[in-house]
Structures are given as structure tokens and as C-alpha cells.
Amino acid sequence: TLSKSASSAPQTWAEYKERLKVFGWQNGTSYKWNTKVEFFTGAGEIEAFGELFFDNLATMLGVTGSAIGHIGYGILAAPFRSWGPEGYALACAQQWEKIYYEWNIPACGLCLLFGNVYYAWLATRLATKENRTDVTAQPYGMNTTVIYIMLYAITLPALEKGHDKFAPCISYGDRCTATDAEIQSAARKAAEYGWEVSVTANFIVGLFEVSGFFLGDLVRWLFPTAAVFIPLFGVGFMWLGYVYVVDIFEHPMMCWLPFMIVLTGFFGNVRYPIYKSVTFPIALLAILSSSAFGWMGACEQSTDDIVYGFGSHTTSVAAQYNGVDAATGLPRKTCQGTDKALAKAAWKQFAGKGDIFGGFGKGLKGFTHSDVKDLVAQSLLYGAIGFLGSMADVESAEMAGDSYPMAECLIFDGLGTMIGALAGGIYGTTMYIGHPIHKALGAKIGYSLLNGVVYFVLFCSGIFASLYNVIPLCANGAILIFVGLLLGRQAFEATPARHYPALLLGVMPFIANKMSLESQGNHSYDMGIQMMSAAGGTMCGIFLTCIACFAIDRSFHKCVVVSFFMCFLSLFGFFASHNDIIDPSTGVRGPRHEKLGIYDRSSDLNQGWRWAISWAMVGVFFLVHIPFQKKGSHVKMPIDMRDMKADPYDSDTDLS
């Protein structure tokens, strides 16, 4: 059972103000750790730990592939980046990889430890407050959506700028020359520059998340349930579901059977006993089987050359499926996570070695760079995505029976990201989706504490680099698909049936976001896709769902308020912020994409003013309905947005 109770979103202004009292939620009860809450509840606790652990692991494997494999060796070290000395671009990618594993990954471990311990403590406080012990800690992990957005919107441009800024020499004709020492020194500075800008942006995002604590309950009070759930539904459907289904279809011999294990085990509730009541964790079974198939050669492909085009180019099946090695230019015979040579090299370079936490405090040097002024506006958008997602997580937990303090959760979510940035992390953390799953499994607090401790040790040991090279991505992907599909199910269960069309509309911007980043970073030329996908699709998804729900409910006064509010958001770049064009020569968006500003008619590139006018037209359209809204007329009376049973085709006399 996923939903046990109705949402207790504030119903009045007085109740909302009461919720803002961050230290008033406890109602005079003790803040001490309630030892009556069991640490370990058996197989359910193990299952919940496995789900949360592999959920985080899948995210970290995926974003590492983007940060190192695509951005580092795929773009930064690409052959076309030839205006520096020979080997300089590759050295930049190698130095970036070193900083990533030695400074960023341990920082992620620290903030995961902080957040998981905090939410376990908060669960015991809830138990004390409500005098019960059947509580489940909020899961906590890496902020998947914001990480992917920031990697391509902030980290990639910063690394590219660092590459050009610190190049020992630049020549657009014949290659210029520099000594190996000069190349390595310059590459290190370039990589550190990109890292510093990314860390600073991450800190600012955390700061904005903290400052948005007062918005959580306000949104729950004013917005329909469908709009509150759409960040979870959208991210779950696209980034946890679709993305990994694609990966499974790419390597069926390695991934298809583990996917069926997950579907049968989690959705079909089939368990495989080991001893008495102890069962084999479904997540672990899927991981082990997929990894075993991969290492037995299930994703190996032919490296033989195939001529295509007019006979002047060659490729191979392996290059199409498994990519190309940036250092050698040769196709990879097997897929990520199954290459013995790469796994050995990663173990030799990083396991138990390196400058762990060597970047503590140093990353905030990014505040001294001139680029930081451009980061503030972008980071505000990403911070909004963060607290909107966290807000939905609190709502989800409440629907499952555990009512946590919205304001406090949002504050500590932001603090976790800021602590990570202070330690040198470029990735933010957040409450994780899936609380109802863990509660249904019978987990309490042990899974959360164990997740934090295990990741802290794992990420600080230098082993993660090797782990990235021994676990195929789809091994974890099957678990994430389950989580994503279950989030969609919960969104529909918590939403009135008449709002289902609004939910389906709201998920479309998240699909557009993936389309805009198709082929792992190449951008769509479709301007409508760019408009919908801005800020990860979150802002567009929420307000598209919101206006659709209000229109379905005939709440025309709310439609008017939302429409004119959106005029403001559009003009200043919060909504549909694609105020630029695509560079036809590179397929890359211009420098002003997804930034705040004043987008009036002063530039042909600006589109914000067009959206402002469009929203104003819609506002007037809804406004003219209000005087004619009477019982028995063609414009029926409004429906209470929280009424689960009402239908727009009911007669006025049936409406409360």
C-alpha cells in the first residue's frame, strides 16, 4: 500500500504561518534520539537499503559517465579541440578525472553521511512527537536532475573556458609546441578552474534551496496535488525510467533478464528465500546477474572496420554500441563496467590513494572569478528545481503516513549541498524519491544510517573509480526503472481522476528536456523543445499542470492569477527561458540560454516578451468567464481542487 492518508497541506493563511516556525514542529516534545525506534527490522530493512544504495549508485555511475566519459574525454579531449599544443586537451581531461575522483567524490560521501544521519534522527523525533515507532526515515541521495543540468550548463562551459584560458600556446593553424611539464601544469590549472566554478555554483544552489524554505508549504497550500507531484513524476518517468529502458534495449543479453527479475520481484512481490524468513534482496540479485552476464562477454561487439558513406569513412559495430577510447581513438570492444584493463588502471591509480579532501574549502575560490556573476541567476533556477523536488518528496512521505516538517527539511536539504560544496563537491544532494516504497517494505531508520556510512567509506577510499569500471550501468538501471514507474503510479493515485490529463501534460517538458540533451549533450534544433525543456522542464511542467488543473476545475479566478504571474516569470526568464538560438555549425546553444534577465523586444533573440503577451491574453480569456459563472448557466461553478470524486460534467447541484 503506497498511500495511507490524505495530504495535510495548510488550509489557511494562519496555518501556513504556523508551519514557518522551523523549531515549532516538535510541539514541545524531545529532540533526543528515540532509541525505541528499531534500527533493524529484518528483510525489509535490507531490501530498502539495497534499493536506496543502488539508486544512489546508479545515479553516480550515470553522472560519472557524463562528467568523465562524455564531457571529459568525449568533448574536452575531442580531436577538434586542436588549437593548443599536442596532448594538451587530453591532459586537461586526465587532470579533470583526477580532481573528480579525489576531491568531488569524497565530498559527496560527506554530504550523504550528513543527510542520511539527519533524516534518521528526524524520523526518531517524529516517533517521539506522535508517540509511535512505525516511522520510516526520508531517503536521501544525489540530486539527479540538477546534477545533469549543471554538468552541461555550468561544468562543461567552465572546463572549456579553462582549457582556452590556461593553454600554454594557441594556434589555429599548425600545432604550437610546449614542454610536457608546461602542458601538465596548464592542464591542472584548467581543470581546477572548471572545478572551482562548478563548486561555487553548487554552493549557491544550496544557498537558494535554504532560502526557499518558506515556499514549500505555500506551494502545497495554493497548488493542486498534480502540480506538486509533477517534479517527481517527470523525473521518475524520464530520468529513472525511459533513460534506463533505452540502455537495457542497447544490451539485451546483459540487461533484459535482470530487468525481469526487478519487475517480478518488486511489482509481482515474488521473493527468493535464503534461510527461513530471510530472502535474497531483489536489487542485489539484479545487480549480480547483470554484472555476471556483462563480464562473460554479453555486450562485446566486433571492432572490424565497416566502410560507410562514399567510402572515405569507417566505423565499427563496437564504436556504435560501446563508444571510442579518447586516448587511442580505437573502438571499445566491450561496454562500460566490463573492461578489465580500465578496471585495473582505476584501481592502481585511485584505490586507497590520492589527495582525499584536498579540495576542502578551495573550491569556493570560484567566487573570485568573473564568471560567478553569471552563475547567480542560473543557480536560482536550479535551486528552485531542488526545493520543488524536495517539496514533492515531503508530500509523498505524508501520503504514506509520515508527516515531516516541510520548512526544516528544505533547510537541511540545502545545508547538505552547501556542506558538500565546502568539502569540494560539484554535486548537490536532496531528499530522495521513494519513501513510500521503503515504508511498504517495513524499513525504519537502519537503511538510511547504513547508506550514509557505507557511502562515506566507499567514496573516501578511492574505490569508486574502480567500481565505475566493474558495474555496468544497466545493472542499476533496472532498479531505477522500478522506482520511476512507482512514482508515476503514486502521482495518479494521489490525484483526482479529472486531473489525469494535466499530469500527462506536465510530464511532457521533462521529455523535452531529455530531447534537448539527446545524444548526451547535442542539442535539438526544435525551438519548441528548447522552450519546454528550460530549467530541466521543471518550471514548465509545474505551471503547465497547474493551469490545466485550474482550467479543468473552472477555477477561473486562480487561472487569472497564475496567468498574470506567468507574465512576470516569462519576461524575466524564469519560464520558457530559451532566449537564444542554436549555433548551426556546432549544434550548441548560445551563451545566454537559461539565464535570468529582462527579455523585452530590445533583441531579436529574446522570446520572453512573446510569452508574457501570450500569458496576458490567456489571463484576459479566463477573466471574461468569471461574471458569467453561475449555477445553472453554461459556465458552471468551480470545483474544489482537493475533491477527489468531483467531475466537470457533474451538475452544479452535485458540487459542494
Number of C-alpha atoms within 10 A of each C-alpha: 9 22 17 13 14 13 20 13 21 18 13 12 11 9 13 19 13 13 22 20 13 16 12 12 19 15 8 9 14 13 14 11 15 17 11 11 22 15 17 15 16 15 17 21 22 22 22 28 24 19 25 27 23 22 25 23 22 26 24 23 25 21 18 20 17 19 23 20 21 19 25 28 25 19 21 27 23 18 12 9 16 19 18 23 21 16 17 28 28 24 25 30 30 22 20 28 20 20 22 22 23 25 25 28 30 30 29 30 23 23 32 31 24 23 26 27 21 21 24 26 20 25 25 28 23 27 21 21 16 14 10 12 17 17 24 31 28 29 28 31 29 22 22 23 23 24 22 20 17 22 20 17 20 21 25 22 18 22 27 21 16 23 27 17 15 19 23 20 18 17 12 10 8 11 14 15 17 17 11 14 9 16 24 20 18 24 27 22 19 28 28 24 26 23 32 28 28 31 32 29 30 33 28 26 31 33 20 22 29 25 17 20 23 20 19 27 25 19 18 22 19 16 22 23 27 27 28 28 28 31 29 27 31 28 25 26 24 22 23 27 23 20 17 24 20 12 16 22 13 16 18 15 16 25 31 18 17 29 25 13 20 24 18 14 18 18 12 10 10 13 14 13 11 10 8 6 9 14 16 15 21 23 27 18 17 25 24 15 16 27 24 17 19 27 20 12 16 19 23 20 19 14 17 14 14 11 12 11 7 6 8 7 10 11 15 22 18 22 22 13 19 20 20 19 15 20 14 7 12 15 23 22 24 23 23 23 22 26 20 13 9 17 19 13 14 19 18 13 15 20 16 13 14 17 14 21 19 15 23 19 15 18 28 23 14 20 17 12 13 10 12 16 11 14 22 18 18 23 26 22 24 27 24 22 23 30 28 25 28 26 26 25 28 27 26 27 27 22 21 23 20 25 19 21 22 25 25 19 26 28 21 21 30 29 23 28 33 28 23 30 33 22 27 33 33 30 29 32 27 30 28 21 27 25 27 27 20 23 24 15 19 20 28 27 27 23 28 31 24 18 24 24 17 14 23 21 15 16 22 24 19 24 20 23 26 20 17 23 23 20 25 28 28 35 32 31 32 31 30 30 26 20 23 23 19 22 27 21 13 20 22 19 13 19 22 20 15 18 26 18 14 25 29 16 16 29 27 19 27 29 21 23 25 22 19 26 17 12 10 13 20 14 21 21 16 12 14 14 22 29 22 26 29 27 31 28 29 31 26 24 25 27 20 21 29 27 23 23 26 24 18 19 23 23 21 23 17 19 24 23 14 18 24 20 15 22 22 19 19 26 24 20 26 25 28 25 30 27 24 19 18 17 12 9 6 9 14 15 21 13 12 16 19 26 23 24 15 15 22 17 12 9 10 10 14 20 21 27 21 16 20 24 16 16 21 19 15 16 23 14 15 20 16 12 15 16 8 12 17 13 13 11 10 9 14 20 23 21 19 15 22 14 13 13 9 19 17 15 9 11 13 16 9 9 16 10
